[in-house]
């Protein structure tokens, strides 16, 4: 029994070695291509445990997930206005035909990235060359991304790749251009502000003049009404006085004299220079107001 143990162990080791050379697994995140003597023999897209001939067949794996190409530095493009803009963008892509991908770029992801990036940059350069700075910044940004995705996808499918998305993360002006644009924007805003201030000052003057005019009209109308009311009151008082005078002339004369005395001697310091024999003191001399000889 002990003599057979080395043979059993050797057989088990050989079986394990043979199994490792024959069996392989494909992850759900991968494609697998089986090569036989350097020639593509089989493309495996389903995950699981697979078999291959040992020694004469080998396997290469390719990522089937969505991959990203993100430019490390912004690219410089020229617009229709002959102005430079700095564009930062990224591309989402994935392998859809592993065999064509291998034949086109030898399965090298770096080569595929370079090819896709060249395609996207060439398309962006053409699209930006047709548009102004305003269009690429805001006006037609979504349209540019949609057109670039379609164009890049058509070219990418020739190497077994699908372009899922092309996005412009940022579109900036170079430093020297930005400074000039900012100065122009500042001058424009200053002009608008001055124009608004002038309009505001003119409106304020108009409102002030209108308020002064209304004040003068109101004061004049109030004075007119006051004078009319005063005149009506004076007329009515005169009428009452006349009526009273007509009924009893002596009493009316007496009452008016008392009113005159009250007004003349209202203050103790008042001094009145008048002839004592004048009619002003007639009611002081007699209650009937008759002069005494």
C-alpha positions as CSV (number, residue, x, y, z in Angstrom):
1,X,0.0,0.0,0.0
2,X,2.8,2.3,0.9
3,X,4.5,1.6,-2.5
4,X,1.3,2.8,-4.3
5,X,1.1,6.1,-2.4
6,X,3.8,8.0,-4.5
7,X,2.1,6.8,-7.6
8,X,-1.3,7.9,-6.4
9,X,0.0,11.3,-5.3
10,X,1.8,11.7,-8.7
11,X,-1.4,10.8,-10.6
12,X,-3.4,13.3,-8.5
13,X,-0.9,16.0,-9.1
14,X,-0.9,15.3,-12.8
15,X,-4.7,15.4,-12.9
16,X,-4.8,18.7,-11.1
17,X,-2.2,20.1,-13.5
18,X,-4.1,18.8,-16.4
19,X,-7.3,20.3,-15.1
20,X,-5.7,23.7,-14.5
21,X,-4.5,23.6,-18.1
22,X,-7.9,22.5,-19.4
23,X,-10.4,24.4,-17.3
24,X,-10.8,28.1,-17.1
25,X,-13.5,30.5,-15.8
26,X,-15.1,33.5,-17.5
27,X,-16.2,36.3,-15.2
28,X,-19.5,38.1,-15.9
29,X,-17.5,41.3,-16.3
30,X,-15.3,39.8,-19.0
31,X,-15.2,38.5,-22.5
32,X,-12.8,35.6,-23.3
33,X,-11.2,34.7,-26.6
34,X,-9.7,31.2,-27.1
35,X,-6.7,31.1,-29.3
36,X,-5.3,28.0,-31.0
37,X,-1.8,28.4,-32.2
38,X,-2.3,32.2,-32.4
39,X,-5.6,32.0,-34.3
40,X,-8.9,33.1,-32.9
41,X,-10.8,29.8,-32.2
42,X,-13.7,30.9,-30.1
43,X,-15.2,34.0,-28.5
44,X,-16.9,33.4,-25.2
45,X,-19.4,36.0,-23.9
46,X,-21.3,33.9,-21.3
47,X,-19.7,33.6,-17.8
48,X,-19.0,30.2,-16.3
49,X,-16.6,27.3,-16.3
50,X,-15.1,26.6,-19.8
51,X,-12.8,24.0,-21.4
52,X,-9.8,24.4,-23.7
53,X,-7.2,22.1,-25.1
54,X,-4.0,22.2,-23.1
55,X,-0.7,23.3,-24.6
56,X,-2.3,24.2,-28.0
57,X,-4.9,26.7,-26.8
58,X,-4.7,29.8,-24.7
59,X,-7.2,32.4,-23.4
60,X,-7.2,36.2,-23.3
61,X,-9.7,38.3,-21.3
62,X,-11.2,41.6,-22.2
63,X,-13.2,43.9,-20.0
64,X,-16.9,44.2,-21.0
65,X,-17.7,47.0,-18.5
66,X,-18.3,50.6,-19.4
67,X,-14.9,52.3,-19.6
68,X,-14.0,56.0,-19.4
69,X,-11.5,58.1,-21.3
70,X,-11.0,61.3,-19.3
71,X,-8.5,63.8,-20.7
72,X,-5.9,64.9,-18.2
73,X,-5.5,68.4,-19.7
74,X,-8.1,70.6,-21.6
75,X,-7.8,70.5,-25.3
76,X,-7.5,73.8,-27.3
77,X,-10.0,74.3,-30.1
78,X,-10.7,77.3,-32.4
79,X,-14.3,78.6,-32.9
80,X,-15.8,80.1,-36.0
81,X,-14.8,83.5,-34.6
82,X,-11.1,82.4,-34.6
83,X,-11.0,82.4,-30.8
84,X,-9.3,79.7,-28.8
85,X,-11.3,77.8,-26.2
86,X,-10.1,75.2,-23.7
87,X,-12.4,72.1,-23.7
88,X,-12.3,69.4,-21.0
89,X,-14.3,66.3,-22.0
90,X,-14.7,62.6,-21.3
91,X,-15.9,59.6,-23.3
92,X,-17.8,56.5,-22.1
93,X,-17.2,53.4,-24.2
94,X,-17.3,49.6,-24.1
95,X,-16.3,46.6,-26.1
96,X,-19.1,45.0,-28.0
97,X,-17.2,42.8,-30.5
98,X,-14.2,41.2,-28.8
99,X,-12.9,39.5,-32.0
100,X,-13.0,42.7,-34.1
101,X,-11.5,44.6,-31.2
102,X,-8.6,42.2,-31.0
103,X,-8.0,42.2,-34.8
104,X,-8.2,46.0,-35.0
105,X,-6.1,47.1,-32.0
106,X,-4.5,43.7,-31.0
107,X,-6.7,43.8,-27.8
108,X,-4.6,46.7,-26.5
109,X,-6.8,49.1,-24.4
110,X,-4.2,51.9,-24.6
111,X,-4.3,51.8,-28.4
112,X,-8.1,51.8,-28.4
113,X,-8.1,54.8,-26.1
114,X,-5.7,56.7,-28.4
115,X,-7.8,55.8,-31.5
116,X,-11.1,56.9,-29.8
117,X,-9.6,60.1,-28.4
118,X,-8.3,61.0,-31.9
119,X,-11.7,60.5,-33.4
120,X,-13.5,62.5,-30.7
121,X,-10.9,65.4,-30.9
122,X,-11.1,65.6,-34.7
123,X,-14.9,65.7,-34.5
124,X,-14.9,68.4,-31.7
125,X,-12.4,70.5,-33.7
126,X,-14.8,70.4,-36.7
127,X,-17.9,71.1,-34.6
128,X,-16.3,74.0,-32.7
129,X,-15.0,75.5,-36.0
130,X,-18.6,75.9,-37.2
131,X,-19.8,77.7,-34.1
132,X,-19.3,80.8,-32.1
133,X,-18.1,81.0,-28.4
134,X,-21.7,81.6,-27.3
135,X,-22.9,78.5,-29.1
136,X,-20.3,76.2,-27.7
137,X,-20.6,77.5,-24.2
138,X,-24.4,77.4,-23.9
139,X,-26.4,77.7,-27.0
140,X,-25.7,74.4,-28.8
141,X,-23.7,72.5,-26.2
142,X,-26.2,69.6,-26.0
143,X,-26.4,69.4,-29.8
144,X,-22.6,69.2,-30.1
145,X,-22.4,66.4,-27.6
146,X,-25.2,64.4,-29.3
147,X,-23.6,64.8,-32.8
148,X,-20.2,63.9,-31.4
149,X,-21.5,60.7,-29.8
150,X,-23.1,59.6,-33.0
151,X,-20.1,60.4,-35.2
152,X,-17.6,58.8,-32.8
153,X,-19.8,55.7,-32.4
154,X,-19.9,55.1,-36.1
155,X,-16.1,55.2,-36.3
156,X,-15.7,53.2,-33.0
157,X,-17.8,50.3,-34.3
158,X,-15.2,49.6,-37.0
159,X,-12.9,48.4,-34.1
160,X,-15.6,46.6,-32.2
161,X,-16.3,49.4,-29.7
162,X,-19.5,51.3,-28.8
163,X,-19.4,55.0,-27.8
164,X,-22.1,55.5,-25.1
165,X,-21.6,59.1,-24.4
166,X,-19.4,62.1,-25.1
167,X,-19.6,64.9,-22.5
168,X,-18.1,68.4,-22.3
169,X,-17.3,69.0,-18.7
170,X,-16.0,72.5,-19.1
171,X,-15.5,75.1,-21.9
172,X,-13.2,78.0,-20.9
173,X,-11.5,80.8,-22.6
174,X,-7.7,81.0,-22.3
175,X,-6.4,83.4,-19.7
176,X,-5.5,86.3,-22.0
177,X,-8.9,86.0,-23.8
178,X,-10.8,85.7,-20.5
179,X,-9.2,88.9,-19.2
180,X,-10.3,90.8,-22.4
181,X,-13.8,89.3,-22.2
182,X,-14.1,90.3,-18.5
183,X,-13.1,93.8,-19.2
184,X,-15.6,94.1,-22.1
185,X,-18.3,92.6,-19.8
186,X,-17.4,95.1,-17.1
187,X,-17.6,98.0,-19.5
188,X,-20.9,96.8,-20.8
189,X,-22.3,96.4,-17.3
190,X,-21.0,99.8,-16.4
191,X,-22.7,101.4,-19.4
192,X,-26.0,99.7,-18.6
193,X,-25.7,100.8,-15.0
194,X,-25.1,104.4,-16.0
195,X,-28.0,104.3,-18.4
196,X,-30.2,103.0,-15.7
197,X,-29.0,105.7,-13.3
198,X,-29.8,108.4,-15.9
199,X,-33.2,107.0,-16.5
200,X,-33.8,106.8,-12.7
201,X,-32.7,110.4,-12.3
202,X,-34.9,111.6,-15.1
203,X,-37.9,109.7,-13.7
204,X,-37.1,111.2,-10.2
205,X,-37.1,114.7,-11.7
206,X,-40.4,114.0,-13.5
207,X,-42.0,112.7,-10.3
208,X,-40.7,115.6,-8.3
209,X,-41.9,118.2,-10.8
210,X,-45.3,116.5,-11.0
211,X,-45.5,116.5,-7.1
212,X,-44.6,120.2,-7.0
213,X,-47.3,120.9,-9.6
214,X,-49.9,119.0,-7.7
215,X,-48.9,120.7,-4.5
216,X,-49.3,124.2,-6.1
217,X,-52.7,123.1,-7.5
218,X,-53.8,121.8,-4.2
219,X,-52.7,124.9,-2.3
220,X,-54.3,127.2,-4.9
221,X,-57.6,125.3,-4.8
222,X,-57.5,125.3,-1.0
223,X,-56.8,129.0,-0.9
224,X,-59.6,129.5,-3.4
225,X,-62.0,127.5,-1.3
226,X,-60.9,129.2,1.9
227,X,-61.5,132.7,0.3
228,X,-64.8,131.6,-1.0
229,X,-65.9,130.3,2.3
230,X,-64.6,133.4,4.1
231,X,-66.4,135.6,1.6
232,X,-69.6,133.7,2.1
233,X,-69.1,134.0,5.9
234,X,-68.4,137.8,5.6
235,X,-71.4,138.2,3.4
236,X,-73.6,136.3,5.8
237,X,-72.3,138.2,8.8
238,X,-72.9,141.5,6.9
239,X,-76.4,140.4,6.1
240,X,-77.0,139.5,9.8
241,X,-75.5,142.8,10.8
242,X,-77.7,144.7,8.3
243,X,-80.7,142.8,9.5
244,X,-80.0,143.6,13.1
245,X,-79.3,147.2,12.2
246,X,-82.6,147.4,10.4
247,X,-84.5,146.1,13.4
248,X,-83.0,148.3,16.1
249,X,-80.5,150.9,15.0
250,X,-79.7,152.1,18.5
251,X,-79.0,148.7,19.9
252,X,-76.9,147.8,16.9
253,X,-74.9,151.0,17.3
254,X,-74.5,150.3,21.0
255,X,-73.3,146.7,20.4
256,X,-70.8,147.8,17.8
257,X,-69.4,150.4,20.2
258,X,-69.0,147.8,22.9
259,X,-67.1,145.6,20.4
260,X,-64.9,148.6,19.6
261,X,-64.3,149.3,23.3
262,X,-63.4,145.7,23.9
263,X,-60.9,145.7,21.0
264,X,-59.4,149.0,21.9
265,X,-58.9,148.3,25.6
266,X,-58.0,144.6,25.4
267,X,-54.6,145.2,27.1
268,X,-53.9,147.4,30.1
269,X,-50.9,148.9,28.4
270,X,-52.8,150.1,25.4
271,X,-52.8,153.9,24.9
272,X,-55.5,155.5,22.8
273,X,-55.1,159.1,21.7
274,X,-58.5,160.5,20.7
275,X,-60.6,163.6,21.4
276,X,-62.8,162.9,24.5
277,X,-65.6,164.8,22.8
278,X,-65.6,162.5,19.8
279,X,-68.5,160.1,19.0
280,X,-66.3,157.2,20.1
281,X,-67.1,157.9,23.8
282,X,-70.7,158.8,23.3
283,X,-72.0,155.6,25.1
284,X,-69.6,156.3,28.0
285,X,-71.2,159.7,28.5
286,X,-74.8,158.5,28.4
287,X,-76.6,155.2,28.0
288,X,-78.5,156.6,25.1
289,X,-75.4,157.8,23.3
290,X,-76.7,161.4,23.1
291,X,-74.2,164.2,23.5
292,X,-74.4,166.5,26.5
293,X,-73.9,170.2,26.1
